[in-house]
């Protein structure tokens, strides 16, 4: 049994159903500097983790979109526009 917690940042119309039984928490409903600063602290403290499925260069955008549309990604699909 897979479980966990996922956090939505921003406005959502209704709760998102999790295919793995995770619990959803929404941080805020409207932009607010105070909330964003609190979120920044949590990220810097390593308390917020993002699941990354794959990273693709911009040239492979079509392949990345196919993965996205398959609904089989296990996390975020990152499109790398430029290297830093």
C-alpha positions as CSV (number, residue, x, y, z in Angstrom):
1,X,0.0,0.0,0.0
2,X,1.4,3.3,-1.0
3,X,0.6,6.4,1.0
4,X,2.0,9.8,1.7
5,X,1.2,13.5,1.7
6,X,1.1,15.9,-1.2
7,X,0.7,19.6,-1.0
8,X,-1.0,21.9,-3.4
9,X,0.2,25.5,-3.5
10,X,-2.5,27.8,-4.9
11,X,-6.1,27.7,-5.6
12,X,-7.9,24.4,-6.5
13,X,-11.6,23.9,-7.2
14,X,-11.9,20.5,-5.5
15,X,-9.6,18.0,-3.8
16,X,-7.5,15.9,-6.2
17,X,-7.8,12.2,-5.9
18,X,-4.5,10.4,-5.3
19,X,-3.9,7.1,-7.2
20,X,-1.6,6.0,-4.4
21,X,-3.7,6.9,-1.4
22,X,-1.9,10.1,-0.4
23,X,-3.5,12.8,1.7
24,X,-3.8,16.2,0.2
25,X,-3.1,19.5,2.1
26,X,-3.6,22.9,0.5
27,X,-1.2,25.6,1.8
28,X,-3.2,28.7,0.8
29,X,-6.0,29.9,-1.4
30,X,-4.6,33.2,-2.6
31,X,-1.2,34.8,-3.1
32,X,0.2,36.1,0.2
33,X,3.7,37.3,0.9
34,X,3.6,35.8,4.4
35,X,2.7,32.3,3.1
36,X,5.3,32.4,0.4
37,X,8.0,33.3,2.9
38,X,6.9,30.4,5.1
39,X,7.0,28.1,2.1
40,X,10.5,29.4,1.2
41,X,11.7,28.5,4.8
42,X,10.2,25.0,4.5
43,X,11.9,24.4,1.1
44,X,15.2,25.7,2.3
45,X,15.0,23.4,5.4
46,X,14.5,20.4,3.1
47,X,10.9,19.8,4.5
48,X,9.3,20.0,1.0
49,X,10.3,17.4,-1.5
50,X,9.3,17.2,-5.1
51,X,9.0,13.9,-6.9
52,X,10.7,14.2,-10.3
53,X,9.8,11.6,-12.9
54,X,12.2,12.8,-15.7
55,X,14.1,15.8,-17.1
56,X,14.0,16.5,-20.8
57,X,15.8,19.1,-23.0
58,X,13.5,21.4,-24.9
59,X,14.3,19.5,-28.1
60,X,12.5,16.4,-26.6
61,X,9.3,18.3,-25.7
62,X,7.1,15.9,-27.8
63,X,8.5,12.9,-25.9
64,X,8.0,14.6,-22.5
65,X,4.4,15.5,-23.5
66,X,3.7,11.8,-24.4
67,X,4.9,10.8,-20.9
68,X,2.7,13.4,-19.4
69,X,-0.4,12.4,-21.4
70,X,0.1,8.7,-20.5
71,X,-0.7,9.6,-16.9
72,X,2.1,7.2,-15.9
73,X,4.6,9.7,-14.6
74,X,5.7,9.2,-11.0
75,X,6.4,12.8,-10.4
76,X,7.0,16.1,-12.2
77,X,8.2,16.1,-15.8
78,X,10.8,18.8,-16.2
79,X,11.4,20.6,-19.5
80,X,14.9,22.1,-19.5
81,X,14.7,25.3,-21.5
82,X,18.3,26.5,-20.9
83,X,21.2,25.2,-18.8
84,X,22.3,27.5,-16.0
